[in-house]
Amino acid sequence: MKKAHTIQNNHAQNACQRENKQARVAQNQVQNHAQNQAKTYRPNVAAIILSSHYPNVCEFFLGEREDMSGVWQFPQGGIDEGEEPAEALFRELEEEIGTNEIEILAQYPQWLSYDFPPHVLEKMYPFCGQTQLYFLVQLKPQAQINLKTPHQEFVRYDFVRYDEVLRRINYFKKDIYTKVLQYFKDEGYF
């Protein structure tokens, strides 16, 4: 009888501990949500650019940032007031890579947010991060990339294979890039 009572007490303690842990997790989620609501994110579009050789060759455009040596990323940029995301996409590509000769293949189904690392926060004030809408696009055969634009963002670019993208990009964007690339891969684009 004593053994059965001890087992019941252990089960009750374990159940209580699980409930306490679940309550702590829920409380943390509420706090994180509240903190995110107080943060200001810059609305932004990002372009995953496939070369004009797609689908025969699957290569992705990556640019090395002009203001941060060794930092590679997809083209991206802010959405101006009153501008639709697709309009911002075409404008940003013209500003950053000198051409908007692209075909939109797909759009990620939701906005994704990330926080800036400390060394970027001051430059991007009053924003603490960006909320982005990702587009999968293909360069048209006649597109000519020209990085020497009035709003130069990149000093050089490269077309790389799928597995090379995640090796080259900046650490604070890796989770989002992984998620978006996996989505388009699962959708059958590459």
N, C-alpha and C positions, 0 to 999 in steps of 0.2 A: 504494500500500500504506500509506504514511504517513497519507494522508487517511482511509482506512478505519479505521486504528488510532485516529485522533483522534476519529472519529465514535463508535466503540465506547466510548472513554473518556468522552465526553460523555454517552452513554446510561447508562453505569454510574454516573457522578456524579449525573445526574438521578434515577435510580432510588434511589440511596443517600439523596439529599436528600428524596425523597418518603417513604421509609421512616422517616427521622429525624423528619420533620414529623408523620407518622402516629403515631409513638411519643410525641412531645411532646403531641399532641392526646389520645391515650389516657391518658397520665399526668395531664394536666389534668382529664380527666373523672373519673378515679379520685380525685384530690384533692378535686374539687368534691363528689363523692358522699360522701366521708369527712367533709368539712366539714358537709354537710347532715345527715348522720347524727348529728353531735354537736350540732346546733342543736335547739332546742325550739320546736315550732310549736303554736299554740293551735288545737284543733279547732273548726271554725266552720261555720255554714250561711249561705248568702246567697240572697236571693229576688229574682229578676227578675220584677217585678210588671207584668202587663199590665192595663190598665183594664178595667172591666166592659163596655166597648163593643167589645172584641175578639170576633170577628175582623173586624168591619166597620171598625173604626178600630184601628190598631196604635200604641198609646201606652204608654210605659214610665214607671213611677214612679221619680223620683230625689228624694232628700232632701238638704237642705243641713244638714250636721252642726252640732249645737248648740255643740260645743267647738272647732270650726275653721271660722271664717267663710270662705265662698266654696268650701268643699270639699263636693262633691256625690257621692253614692254610692247604691247599692242598699242596702236594709235587710240587715243581717247580724248575727250574734251567736254567742257561744260555746255549745258543747254541754256541758251539765252532766254530771257523772259519772252513768253508768247511763242516760242519756237517748238515745233513738234520734234520728237526724238529722231525721226528719219531725216528731217531737215538739218538738224544739228550734226548728224552723222556725215552727210554729204559736205557740209561746210567745214567741219573739222578735218576731214580727209584732204580737202583742197588746201587748207591752211597748214597741215602737218606734213603731208607727203606730196603736195603739188598736183594731185589729181583726185577727182571724184568719179573717175570712169570705172564704176563698179556695178555689180549686180548683187542685190540683196538676196541671199539664199534662204536665210532663216533668222529668227529672232528668239533669244532666250525668253521663256514665258514669264519671268518675274524680274523685278529689280533686285540687285544684290548690293549690300553695303559693306564697307570696310573702314576702319579707323586709320588715320595717318600715323606713321611712327613719329616719335618726338622730334626728330630732325626736320620733318616736313611741316609740322603743325604751324610754326611761326609764319612760314611762307604762304600758307593757305588760309590763315585767319580771315574770317571768323568761323570757317568750317573745321570740323574735327575729323571729317572723312568724306567719302563720296558714296553716293548711291548710284549704281550704274545699270544701264540697260545694254546688253550685249547683242551685237548683230554679227552673223556669219555672212561674209561677203566674198565675192570673187572679182579679181581685177579683170577688166575687159581686155582683149588682146591688144587694142590700140593704146592702152594706158601707159603713160610715161611717168615714172616716179621721179620727183625732183625735191630733194630735201632743202634746197636753198630757197626757202620761202620767207616772206616778211615776218612770219610767226614761227621761226625755225624751232622745232622740238627735238629733232634727231640729228646726230652727226653722221651716222651711217646706219645701214640696214642690211638685213640678211633674210633669205628665205630658208627656213629650216624644217626638218621633219618633225612629226608629232612628238616623238620622244625627246627631241632636243629643246622644245619650247619650255618645258618645266625645269630643265637644267639651267636655262639662261635667265629666266625672269626673276624679278625682285622678290625677296622673301615674303614681304607683307601682302603680296598679291597672289601668292602661290595657291592658297586654298580656293580662292574664287576662280582662278584660271583652271585649276583641276576640275572643279565642279562644272564649269561651263563647257570645257572641252569634252568631258565625259558625257554630258548631256547630248552634245551634237554628235559624238561618236555613237551613243546609244540610238540616236535618231537615224543613223545610217549614212551620215555625211562623210565620214572617214573611218 
